[in-house]
Amino acid sequence: MYFRKKKRAPHLFVGLILFYLILNMIDLLAWASFDNLFGDTSQYVKQSGLSLLHTCITAMIWVPYFRLSKRVKNTFVNE
């Protein structure tokens, strides 16, 4: 869809970024709650937190761009 410049491509891209953001949140919460089961999981919580931060920064840049950009609206025009 992206290379064929379909109209739905920006929506799918935004959905994929938001899905990845939610997945990272679930991962962070899971590692934080596994502390009682597996012992010290602070290293995994820190790694998941950094991954969540990276995904948030990515979403803050690309979601508005794909939603508001005239260039995106003019590029993805094919049915």
C-alpha positions as a Markdown table, in Angstrom:
| # | Residue | x | y | z |
|---|---|---|---|---|
| 1 | Met | 0.0 | 0.0 | 0.0 |
| 2 | Tyr | 2.8 | 2.4 | 0.8 |
| 3 | Phe | 4.7 | 1.9 | -2.5 |
| 4 | Arg | 1.4 | 1.9 | -4.5 |
| 5 | Lys | 0.5 | 5.2 | -2.8 |
| 6 | Lys | -2.8 | 4.1 | -1.5 |
| 7 | Lys | -5.0 | 6.4 | 0.6 |
| 8 | Arg | -5.1 | 4.0 | 3.5 |
| 9 | Ala | -1.3 | 3.8 | 3.9 |
| 10 | Pro | -1.0 | 6.8 | 6.2 |
| 11 | His | -3.8 | 5.5 | 8.4 |
| 12 | Leu | -2.2 | 2.1 | 8.6 |
| 13 | Phe | 1.1 | 3.6 | 9.4 |
| 14 | Val | -0.4 | 5.6 | 12.3 |
| 15 | Gly | -2.2 | 2.6 | 13.5 |
| 16 | Leu | 1.0 | 0.5 | 13.5 |
| 17 | Ile | 2.8 | 3.2 | 15.5 |
| 18 | Leu | 0.0 | 3.4 | 18.1 |
| 19 | Phe | -0.2 | -0.4 | 18.3 |
| 20 | Tyr | 3.5 | -0.6 | 18.9 |
| 21 | Leu | 3.2 | 2.1 | 21.6 |
| 22 | Ile | 0.5 | 0.1 | 23.4 |
| 23 | Leu | 2.5 | -3.0 | 23.1 |
| 24 | Asn | 5.5 | -1.3 | 24.7 |
| 25 | Met | 3.3 | -0.1 | 27.6 |
| 26 | Ile | 2.0 | -3.7 | 28.2 |
| 27 | Asp | 5.6 | -4.9 | 28.1 |
| 28 | Leu | 6.7 | -2.4 | 30.7 |
| 29 | Leu | 3.8 | -3.2 | 33.0 |
| 30 | Ala | 4.4 | -6.9 | 32.6 |
| 31 | Trp | 8.1 | -6.6 | 33.6 |
| 32 | Ala | 7.2 | -4.3 | 36.5 |
| 33 | Ser | 4.7 | -6.9 | 37.8 |
| 34 | Phe | 7.1 | -9.9 | 37.3 |
| 35 | Asp | 9.4 | -8.6 | 40.0 |
| 36 | Asn | 7.7 | -10.8 | 42.6 |
| 37 | Leu | 7.9 | -13.9 | 40.4 |
| 38 | Phe | 11.4 | -13.7 | 38.9 |
| 39 | Gly | 13.4 | -11.7 | 41.4 |
| 40 | Asp | 15.2 | -8.5 | 40.3 |
| 41 | Thr | 13.8 | -7.4 | 36.9 |
| 42 | Ser | 15.0 | -3.8 | 37.2 |
| 43 | Gln | 17.3 | -4.2 | 34.1 |
| 44 | Tyr | 14.3 | -5.4 | 32.0 |
| 45 | Val | 12.1 | -2.6 | 33.4 |
| 46 | Lys | 14.7 | 0.0 | 32.5 |
| 47 | Gln | 15.1 | -1.5 | 29.0 |
| 48 | Ser | 11.3 | -1.5 | 28.5 |
| 49 | Gly | 11.1 | 2.0 | 29.7 |
| 50 | Leu | 13.7 | 3.2 | 27.3 |
| 51 | Ser | 11.9 | 1.4 | 24.5 |
| 52 | Leu | 8.6 | 3.0 | 25.5 |
| 53 | Leu | 10.3 | 6.4 | 25.5 |
| 54 | His | 11.8 | 5.8 | 22.1 |
| 55 | Thr | 8.4 | 4.8 | 20.8 |
| 56 | Cys | 6.7 | 7.9 | 22.3 |
| 57 | Ile | 9.2 | 10.2 | 20.6 |
| 58 | Thr | 8.7 | 8.4 | 17.3 |
| 59 | Ala | 4.9 | 8.7 | 17.7 |
| 60 | Met | 5.2 | 12.4 | 18.6 |
| 61 | Ile | 7.0 | 13.1 | 15.4 |
| 62 | Trp | 5.4 | 10.8 | 12.8 |
| 63 | Val | 1.7 | 10.7 | 13.8 |
| 64 | Pro | 1.2 | 14.5 | 13.4 |
| 65 | Tyr | 3.2 | 14.4 | 10.2 |
| 66 | Phe | 1.1 | 11.7 | 8.6 |
| 67 | Arg | -2.1 | 13.2 | 9.9 |
| 68 | Leu | -1.5 | 16.9 | 9.0 |
| 69 | Ser | 1.0 | 17.1 | 6.2 |
| 70 | Lys | -0.1 | 18.4 | 2.8 |
| 71 | Arg | 2.7 | 16.4 | 1.3 |
| 72 | Val | 1.3 | 13.2 | 2.6 |
| 73 | Lys | -2.2 | 14.1 | 1.5 |
| 74 | Asn | -0.9 | 14.8 | -2.0 |
| 75 | Thr | 1.3 | 11.7 | -2.2 |
| 76 | Phe | -1.2 | 9.0 | -1.1 |
| 77 | Val | -4.0 | 9.6 | -3.6 |
| 78 | Asn | -4.6 | 6.2 | -5.2 |
| 79 | Glu | -7.7 | 4.2 | -4.4 |
